[in-house]
Amino acid sequence: MNLMTALGCAFLVCLFLTLSAFAKDLGNGFIDHGVAVPISNHRGACATVDGNGRDVFLLWLMDHRGGYELLLIDAETGKSEEFPIPFTNGLNDSPYTSILSSKNKFYTHFGNYFLEFDPAKRAYTFSKESTPQMAMSMTEDDNGVIWSTTYPQSGIVSYDPATKTFRDYGQVYHQNWPEYPRFIAVDDTGAVYFGLGNTASQIVALDRETGKATPILPESERTKGIAYVYRDIDGKVYGCPGSEAEEKAKDGWYELYKGVAKKIGKHDVVKPKEILTGSQAFFHTKFPDGKIVKDCDLVTRKLTIEDPKTKKQTEVSFDYHSEGALMMGLAAAPDNTISGGSSFPFRFFSYNPKTDKIINRPAYLQWNTICRRGDHFFVGGYPYGFILDWNPAKPWVDTVKGKRDTNPAYILDCDPAIHRPTCIYAHPDNKTMILAGTPQYGYTGGGLCFWNTETDEHTLLTDGQLIKDQSTQSIVAIDGGKLVGGTTTTPGTGGEKKAEQAELYIMDFATKKIEWHSPLIPGVQEYTELHITPDKTVYGIAQQKILFVFDPQKREITYQHNCENDLGATAYQQGPRVFVDGPNETTYLLFHAGIARLDSKTHELTLVAKSPIKVESGGDYLDGRIYFISGSHLCSWQIK
């Protein structure tokens, strides 16, 4: 399984799309330029048949709203039918697993709801609210009962399609970090087992009658990552503390049977029972008649089927409704466009105000944070904490990891110290790029990467060299060869939060040593963004609501205002772009409710434009307009 498939992006192709922008006048100087990436992403797909024996392809779809429908495509004609989910997805959640049962029912579990779809009836035939939140693994036992186990605290449910009996066991195994129970299996006696992580792996046995959950692994065997379990054709379940690939050469395997765990050492012969399930990347391609799905492209809306006997391929067109992909943020690029990236699918977009056109094309993974320096545009991306360098003056060449002759060029990655970037910063020396962010899944405390664009050398610091168990969220350079950084206590995804308060720090740029640090604002868990105004004042936003001024000489906060009551929360994304430098040395801030102007003398904020739509993420200035993201839409406001 390649990386893109593993991340649920199997449908991305090297396709260039150009769209006429929507350009809807919203009033008060605001314009909606349209959906930047009008494409959805699958979160589980399966080839099967309907009630008449016709080959159909089923896909759970998501866009910026999360999971929103099941798409059914007739493999012969391309005729598609859409089935909106039968509940309100108030969590903007999406499927992380699905399963096609032996009775030809397609299941998933997300947004606190368990769902059954029957392709024979072309309808949802069961829906039930459950303990939060979304399933990370599903299975079917020998009696046809469907089981799922959910994030964030190992919730378990079972559903018997024959009797329509649904049982919610609640959250059966608690940790002080969010759990990813990625594997579940049931032996032929009906005993249930699941494997979880990421902070510390564990295998748990569940008594289906009493609901009692018993952890199997002793603390000494728990590792970073996710424990693995699977059902074998011999009727037993086997498990190990780490992934199957990691453990094949080790002796940490357990035989799990009748609720009892027996350590067996090595387990070289793995013969899993076939169960049609998987993660959000689940993509079952084989129809009962033997034909296979070669490609299902949600960009071009083409489905390709192959008959393995004749090798003949047929292609049909289909369609579906999408409100567009989730946008990660935007910035003004050196070619005078507004550019950025989307998530699921991972796409690059670029809006040209002069032609009123938006283009989008495949991007290298998720562009978490972006910035311009001179004639280059830099990207800090997820996963792996990578850096890309894009030169808009040169032809676009799709990025390939490890290659510098592409455009954007792949530079390096910083995993596990940085896995999910929050900030990429162009140092004023015009040769150093700084990347910050949170660490790999299950880890606590992120790093800081310094890359010299002239020498191509880089230095990667860990949290142990910075502030233990914290990650740098934001950073700026100040006079005297120093850096001011703001941290977050948020761990890597699925990690354990250990620090009590976020801190501000001062670092010597030359030595890369922190000279001072302190949690100046009591209780703050994140210094969302830092910014230097033209008069060299260091401003910041803490926790999306507290505007402050930091004096590096005095090492203290000299001004502080909680904006929650008058302006509400700031715009936000994994790479926040809250501060926007406008014309005439004016600084603006983006709030969900609108756009505020900063008075650099009094430090007061004035709401200069109440927005008719939610300002969700930032943000940059170009030719008289401030651009931002609202949902999947690229929007702007004319500075008055």
C-alpha positions in Angstrom: 0.0 0.0 0.0 1.5 3.3 -1.0 1.5 6.5 1.1 -1.3 8.2 -0.7 -3.6 5.1 -0.5 -2.7 4.8 3.2 -3.9 8.3 3.8 -7.2 7.7 2.0 -6.2 9.6 -1.2 -6.3 6.8 -3.7 -8.1 8.9 -6.3 -5.5 11.7 -6.8 -4.2 11.9 -10.3 -1.9 14.3 -12.1 -4.7 16.4 -13.4 -4.8 20.2 -13.8 -8.2 21.8 -13.4 -9.1 25.4 -14.2 -12.4 26.9 -12.9 -14.1 30.1 -13.4 -14.3 31.7 -9.9 -17.8 32.1 -8.5 -17.3 35.8 -7.6 -20.4 36.3 -5.5 -20.8 39.8 -4.0 -21.6 39.3 -0.3 -21.9 43.0 0.5 -19.8 45.2 2.8 -16.8 44.7 0.6 -16.8 40.9 0.9 -16.6 38.6 -2.1 -17.0 34.8 -2.3 -14.7 33.7 -5.1 -16.0 30.2 -5.1 -15.0 26.7 -4.0 -11.2 26.3 -4.5 -11.2 22.5 -4.7 -14.6 21.2 -5.7 -13.7 17.6 -5.1 -14.6 15.0 -2.4 -12.5 12.2 -0.9 -13.5 8.6 -0.3 -13.3 7.2 3.3 -13.9 3.6 2.4 -14.9 2.0 -0.9 -16.2 -1.4 -1.9 -17.1 -3.4 -5.0 -20.2 -5.5 -4.6 -23.7 -6.2 -6.2 -27.1 -4.7 -5.8 -30.4 -6.6 -5.4 -30.5 -7.4 -9.1 -27.0 -8.8 -9.2 -25.6 -5.7 -10.9 -22.1 -4.7 -10.1 -22.1 -1.5 -8.0 -19.3 0.4 -6.4 -20.0 2.0 -3.0 -18.0 4.9 -1.5 -18.3 6.8 1.8 -17.6 10.4 0.8 -16.3 13.4 2.8 -15.7 17.0 1.9 -15.0 20.0 4.2 -18.1 19.1 6.3 -16.8 15.7 7.0 -18.6 12.5 6.0 -21.8 13.4 4.2 -23.1 10.6 2.0 -22.7 7.2 0.5 -22.2 7.2 -3.3 -23.4 4.2 -5.3 -22.1 3.8 -8.9 -23.5 1.3 -11.4 -20.3 -0.2 -12.8 -21.8 -0.8 -16.2 -23.6 2.5 -16.9 -21.9 4.9 -14.5 -25.3 6.0 -13.2 -24.8 7.2 -9.7 -27.1 7.6 -6.7 -26.3 9.6 -3.6 -27.6 8.8 -0.1 -27.0 11.6 2.4 -26.2 10.3 5.9 -29.3 9.9 8.0 -28.1 12.0 10.9 -26.7 15.5 11.5 -22.9 15.4 11.5 -22.4 18.2 14.0 -18.9 17.0 14.7 -17.7 17.3 11.1 -16.5 13.8 11.6 -15.6 11.3 8.9 -15.4 7.5 8.6 -12.1 5.9 9.7 -13.1 2.4 8.9 -15.9 0.4 7.2 -16.8 -3.2 6.5 -18.8 -5.2 3.9 -20.4 -8.0 5.7 -21.0 -11.6 4.6 -24.7 -10.6 4.1 -23.6 -7.8 1.7 -24.3 -4.9 4.0 -21.9 -2.0 4.1 -21.2 -0.5 7.6 -19.4 2.4 9.1 -19.5 4.3 12.4 -18.6 7.9 12.8 -20.0 11.1 14.3 -21.4 9.1 17.2 -23.6 7.0 14.9 -23.4 3.4 13.7 -24.7 2.9 10.1 -25.9 0.0 8.0 -26.4 0.5 4.2 -28.1 -2.2 2.1 -27.1 -2.1 -1.6 -29.9 -4.5 -2.4 -32.5 -2.1 -1.1 -30.4 1.0 -1.9 -31.2 2.4 1.4 -29.9 2.8 5.0 -31.5 0.0 7.0 -30.1 0.7 10.4 -28.8 3.8 12.2 -28.1 4.1 15.9 -26.5 6.8 18.1 -23.6 5.5 20.3 -21.0 6.4 22.8 -18.5 8.9 21.2 -17.1 9.0 18.6 -15.8 7.3 15.5 -14.8 3.7 14.9 -11.2 3.0 14.2 -11.8 -0.7 13.4 -14.6 -3.0 12.6 -15.1 -6.8 12.2 -17.7 -9.5 11.8 -17.8 -12.6 14.0 -18.7 -16.1 13.0 -22.4 -15.5 13.7 -22.6 -12.4 11.5 -22.5 -9.9 14.4 -20.7 -6.6 13.5 -18.3 -5.2 16.0 -16.7 -1.8 16.1 -14.3 0.0 18.5 -14.1 3.7 18.7 -11.8 6.7 19.4 -11.1 8.3 21.8 -11.5 5.9 24.8 -12.1 2.5 23.3 -15.9 2.5 23.0 -17.3 -0.9 21.8 -20.6 -1.6 20.1 -22.0 -4.8 18.6 -24.9 -5.2 16.1 -26.7 -8.4 15.1 -28.3 -7.8 11.7 -30.5 -10.9 12.1 -32.3 -9.6 15.2 -31.5 -5.9 14.9 -30.0 -6.0 18.3 -27.6 -3.2 19.1 -25.5 -3.2 22.2 -23.3 -0.2 23.3 -20.7 -1.3 25.8 -19.6 2.2 26.4 -15.9 3.2 26.8 -14.3 0.1 28.2 -10.6 1.0 28.6 -9.5 4.4 29.7 -6.2 6.3 29.4 -5.2 9.9 29.8 -4.6 10.3 26.1 -6.9 9.8 23.1 -6.7 6.1 22.0 -6.6 4.8 18.4 -8.1 1.2 18.6 -7.1 0.3 15.0 -7.6 -3.5 15.2 -10.4 -5.7 16.4 -10.9 -9.4 16.1 -13.2 -12.1 17.4 -12.2 -15.8 17.9 -14.5 -18.7 17.0 -15.8 -18.9 20.6 -17.0 -15.3 20.4 -14.3 -13.7 22.6 -13.5 -10.2 21.5 -10.0 -8.5 21.4 -8.8 -5.2 20.1 -5.4 -3.5 19.7 -4.8 0.2 20.4 -2.2 3.0 20.7 -0.4 5.4 20.0 1.1 6.7 23.2 1.4 3.1 24.5 0.2 0.0 22.7 -2.2 -2.4 24.4 -4.3 -5.4 23.6 -7.6 -5.7 25.4 -9.9 -8.7 25.8 -13.6 -8.0 26.1 -16.1 -10.4 27.7 -19.1 -9.9 25.5 -21.6 -11.0 28.1 -20.4 -8.9 31.1 -18.7 -6.1 29.2 -15.6 -6.5 31.3 -12.4 -5.4 29.6 -9.1 -6.9 30.5 -5.7 -5.5 29.3 -3.3 -8.2 28.1 0.1 -6.5 27.7 2.2 -5.8 30.8 3.5 -2.3 31.1 7.0 -3.5 30.2 5.8 -4.6 26.7 3.8 -1.6 25.8 5.5 0.4 23.0 4.9 3.6 21.0 2.5 2.8 18.2 -0.5 0.5 17.9 -0.9 -3.1 19.0 -2.0 -5.5 16.3 -4.6 -8.3 16.5 -6.1 -10.5 13.7 -8.4 -13.4 13.3 -6.7 -16.5 11.9 -8.4 -19.3 9.9 -7.6 -21.7 12.7 -10.3 -19.9 14.8 -7.9 -18.1 17.1 -6.9 -14.5 17.4 -3.2 -13.6 17.4 -1.7 -10.3 18.6 1.5 -8.5 19.2 2.6 -5.2 20.9 3.5 -3.4 17.7 2.6 -3.7 14.0 2.6 -7.1 12.3 5.6 -5.9 10.1 7.5 -4.9 13.1 6.8 -8.0 15.1 7.4 -10.7 12.5 11.0 -11.0 13.4 10.4 -10.7 17.1 9.1 -13.1 19.8 6.4 -11.0 21.3 3.3 -12.7 19.9 0.3 -13.8 21.9 -2.3 -16.5 21.1 -5.7 -15.2 22.2 -8.5 -17.7 22.6 -11.6 -18.1 24.8 -10.6 -14.8 26.5 -7.2 -16.1 27.6 -3.9 -14.8 26.4 -0.9 -17.1 26.0 2.5 -15.8 25.0 3.9 -17.9 22.1 7.0 -16.0 21.1 7.5 -16.1 17.3 4.5 -16.4 15.0 5.8 -16.9 11.4 2.7 -18.3 9.7 0.0 -15.7 9.5 -3.2 -16.9 7.8 -5.9 -14.3 8.4 -9.6 -15.0 7.8 -10.9 -12.9 5.0 -13.0 -10.1 6.3 -13.7 -7.2 4.0 -12.7 -4.3 6.2 -10.0 -1.7 6.6 -9.2 1.9 7.6 -10.4 5.0 5.9 -8.2 3.9 2.9 -10.3 0.6 2.6 -10.6 0.0 -1.2 -12.0 -3.4 -2.1 -11.9 -3.8 -5.8 -13.2 -7.2 -6.7 -16.8 -7.8 -7.7 -18.4 -11.2 -7.1 -18.2 -12.0 -10.9 -14.4 -11.5 -10.8 -14.3 -8.1 -12.5 -12.1 -5.5 -10.7 -12.1 -1.8 -10.2 -8.9 -0.5 -11.8 -9.5 3.1 -10.9 -12.2 5.4 -9.5 -11.2 9.0 -10.0 -13.2 11.5 -8.0 -11.4 14.3 -9.8 -12.4 13.3 -13.4 -15.4 11.4 -12.2 -14.4 8.3 -14.2 -14.8 4.6 -13.1 -12.6 2.0 -14.8 -13.4 -1.7 -14.7 -11.3 -4.6 -16.0 -12.3 -8.1 -16.8 -9.3 -10.2 -15.7 -10.2 -12.9 -18.1 -10.0 -10.8 -21.3 -8.0 -7.9 -19.8 -10.6 -5.6 -21.5 -11.1 -2.3 -19.7 -14.3 -0.2 -19.8 -14.6 3.3 -18.5 -17.8 5.0 -17.5 -18.5 8.5 -16.2 -20.3 9.3 -13.0 -21.1 12.3 -11.0 -21.6 13.4 -7.4 -22.3 16.5 -5.3 -19.5 18.0 -3.3 -19.2 21.2 -1.3 -15.5 21.1 -1.7 -12.4 20.0 0.2 -11.2 21.4 3.5 -8.8 24.3 3.0 -5.7 24.6 5.1 -4.9 28.2 4.5 -3.6 30.6 1.8 -0.9 33.2 1.1 0.0 35.6 -1.6 2.5 33.9 -3.9 5.4 35.6 -5.9 3.4 35.4 -9.1 0.6 37.6 -7.6 -1.8 34.8 -7.1 -3.4 33.6 -3.9 -2.2 30.0 -3.3 -2.5 27.2 -0.8 -3.6 23.7 -0.2 -6.5 21.5 0.7 -6.9 18.4 2.8 -8.5 15.1 1.7 -7.9 15.3 -1.1 -4.5 16.9 -1.0 -4.6 19.5 -3.7 -2.8 22.8 -4.6 -5.0 25.7 -5.6 -4.1 29.1 -7.0 -6.4 32.0 -7.7 -5.5 34.8 -10.1 -7.4 38.0 -9.3 -6.6 39.4 -12.8 -8.3 36.5 -14.7 -10.7 35.6 -11.9 -9.7 31.9 -12.4 -8.9 29.2 -9.8 -6.7 26.3 -10.8 -6.1 23.2 -8.7 -3.8 20.3 -9.1 -2.4 17.4 -7.0 -0.3 18.5 -4.1 2.4 16.6 -2.2 0.4 15.7 0.9 -1.1 18.3 3.2 0.2 21.9 3.1 -0.2 22.8 6.7 1.6 26.1 6.8 3.0 28.3 4.0 4.9 31.5 3.5 6.5 33.6 0.8 10.1 34.8 0.7 11.2 36.8 -2.3 10.4 34.8 -5.5 9.9 31.5 -3.6 6.9 30.0 -1.8 7.7 27.6 1.1 5.5 24.8 2.5 5.6 23.0 5.8 3.6 19.9 5.5 1.9 16.9 7.2 2.7 14.1 7.6 6.4 13.8 8.3 7.0 17.5 8.9 8.4 18.1 5.4 9.6 21.3 3.7 8.8 22.1 0.0 10.2 25.0 -2.1 8.1 26.2 -4.9 9.3 28.7 -7.6 6.2 30.0 -9.5 8.4 31.4 -12.2 9.3 27.9 -13.3 7.0 25.1 -14.7 5.2 23.0 -12.2 6.6 19.5 -11.9 4.8 17.2 -9.4 6.8 16.8 -6.2 8.6 13.5 -5.6 10.2 12.8 -2.2 13.9 12.9 -2.4 14.1 14.8 -5.7 15.2 18.3 -6.1 14.5 18.6 -9.8 10.7 18.9 -9.2 8.8 22.1 -8.6 7.8 22.3 -5.8 11.0 20.7 -4.7 11.1 18.3 -1.8 13.7 19.5 0.6 13.6 17.4 3.8 11.4 16.0 6.5 11.7 16.2 10.3 9.9 13.1 11.6 9.4 12.2 14.4 10.4 15.6 16.0 8.0 17.5 13.7 5.1 15.6 12.2 2.3 18.1 12.0 3.8 21.6 11.3 2.2 24.7 12.8 4.6 27.4 11.5 7.1 28.0 8.7 9.0 31.2 9.1 11.3 33.1 6.7 14.1 34.5 8.9 15.1 38.1 7.9 18.7 36.9 7.1 17.1 35.8 3.7 18.6 32.4 3.8 17.1 30.5 6.8 13.7 28.9 6.9 12.4 27.7 10.3 9.9 25.0 10.7 8.0 24.2 13.9 5.2 21.9 14.9 4.0 19.0 17.0 5.7 15.5 16.9 4.8 12.1 15.5 1.6 10.2 16.6 1.9 9.2 20.3 4.8 11.5 21.1 4.9 14.5 23.4 7.0 17.6 22.6 7.9 18.8 19.1 11.1 20.1 17.5 12.4 23.0 15.6 14.2 22.8 12.2 16.5 25.4 10.7 17.3 25.0 7.0 19.9 27.2 5.2 18.7 27.7 1.7 22.2 28.7 0.5 24.3 25.9 2.0 21.4 23.3 2.1 22.4 22.4 5.6 19.8 22.0 8.3 19.7 21.6 12.1 16.9 19.8 13.8 16.3 20.3 17.5 14.2 18.1 19.7 12.0 19.2 22.6 14.7 18.1 25.0 16.9 20.8 23.5 14.0 23.3 23.7 11.3 23.1 26.3 10.5 19.5 27.3 7.1 18.1 26.5 6.0 21.2 24.5 6.1 22.2 20.9 6.8 25.5 19.2 3.6 26.9 17.8 4.8 30.3 16.6 8.1 32.1 16.2 9.5 35.5 15.1 12.9 37.2 14.8 13.7 40.3 16.8 16.7 42.6 16.9 20.0 41.5 18.5 20.1 38.1 16.8 17.3 36.6 18.9 14.1 34.7 18.3 10.9 34.8 20.3 8.9 31.6 20.3 5.5 30.6 21.7 4.7 27.0 22.6 1.7 24.7 22.7 1.1 22.0 25.3 -0.7 19.9 22.6 1.1 16.6 22.0 1.4 14.7 18.8 -1.9 13.2 17.6 -2.9 10.5 20.1 -0.1 11.6 22.5 -0.2 12.3 26.2 -0.4 15.9 27.3 2.2 16.5 30.0 3.0 20.2 30.3 0.6 22.3 32.4 1.1 25.7 30.7 2.4 27.0 27.4 5.4 29.3 27.5 7.1 32.2 25.7 10.8 31.9 25.1 13.8 33.8 23.8 16.5 31.9 21.7 19.9 33.0 20.5 19.7 32.5 16.7 23.4 31.8 16.3 23.8 29.2 19.0 20.2 27.8 18.8 20.1 27.9 22.6 17.1 29.1 24.6 18.2 31.9 27.0 14.9 32.4 28.8 11.4 30.9 29.0 8.3 31.5 31.1 4.6 30.8 31.2 3.7 34.5 31.3 0.0 34.3 30.8 -1.5 31.9 33.5 -3.4 29.0 32.2 -2.6 29.5 28.5 -2.1 26.2 26.6 -1.1 27.8 23.2 0.5 30.9 21.9 -1.4 30.7 18.7 0.6 33.2 16.6 3.4 35.8 17.0 3.8 38.9 14.8 6.2 41.8 14.4 4.8 45.1 13.3 6.8 47.6 11.3 7.6 49.5 14.5 9.3 46.3 15.9 6.5 45.6 18.5 6.0 41.9 19.3 2.3 41.1 19.2 0.7 37.7 19.8 -2.5 35.9 20.1 -2.9 33.3 22.8 -5.5 30.6 22.7 -7.3 32.3 19.8 -8.6 35.0 22.0 -6.0 37.0 24.0 -4.2 39.8 22.2 -0.9 40.7 24.0 2.3 42.7 23.6 5.6 41.1 24.6 8.6 43.2 25.6 11.7 41.1 24.9 14.0 43.5 26.9 11.8 43.4 30.0 10.7 39.8 29.2 7.2 40.6 30.3 3.7 41.1 28.9 3.1 44.9 28.7 -0.4 44.8 27.2 -3.1 42.1 27.3 -6.7 42.1 26.2 -9.2 39.2 26.0 -11.1 39.5 22.8 -13.6 36.9 23.5 -16.5 39.2 24.6 -16.1 41.9 22.0 -14.6 40.1 18.9 -14.8 36.4 19.7 -12.2 33.8 18.6 -9.6 34.4 15.9 -9.5 32.4 12.6 -7.6 29.2 13.0 -6.0 26.2 11.3 -3.1 23.9 11.9 -0.9 26.6 10.5 -2.7 29.8 11.7 -2.4 33.0 9.6 -4.3 35.4 11.9 -2.2 38.6 11.4 -2.2 40.2 8.0 0.1 43.1 7.0 -2.0 45.6 4.9 -1.0 48.7 3.1 0.5 51.8 4.8 2.1 49.7 7.6 -1.4 48.7 8.9 -1.9 45.4 10.6 -5.2 43.5 10.6 -6.4 40.4 12.5 -8.8 37.8 11.2 -11.6 36.8 13.6 -14.4 34.3 12.9 -16.8 37.3 13.0 -14.8 39.6 10.7 -11.7 41.7 10.2 -10.2 43.9 12.9 -7.6 46.7 12.5 -4.8 47.0 15.1 -3.8 50.4 16.5 0.0 50.1 16.9 0.0 53.0 19.4 -2.8 52.0 21.8 -2.8 48.3 20.9 -6.6 48.4 20.5 -8.5 46.4 18.0 -11.4 47.8 16.0 -13.7 45.6 14.0 -13.6 47.3 10.6 -15.7 44.7 8.7 -18.2 42.4 10.1 -18.2 39.4 7.9 -21.5 37.9 6.4 -19.7 34.5 6.5 -17.4 32.8 9.0 -13.8 33.7 8.6 -12.3 30.3 9.3 -8.7 30.4 8.3 -6.2 32.9 7.0 -5.0 34.9 5.4 -3.0 37.4 3.3 -3.2 40.7 1.6 -2.9 41.3 -2.2 -3.7 44.4 -4.3 -6.2 46.1 -1.9 -7.9 42.9 -0.6 -7.5 40.6 2.4 -8.0 37.0 1.4 -9.2 34.2 3.7 -11.0 30.8 3.8 -14.6 30.2 4.7 -15.3 26.5 4.7 -14.2 25.4 1.2 -14.6 28.8 -0.2 -11.9 31.3 -1.1 -13.1 34.8 0.0 -11.8 38.3 0.3 -12.6 41.8 1.7 -11.8 45.1 0.0 -9.9 47.4 2.4 -11.7 50.6 2.6 
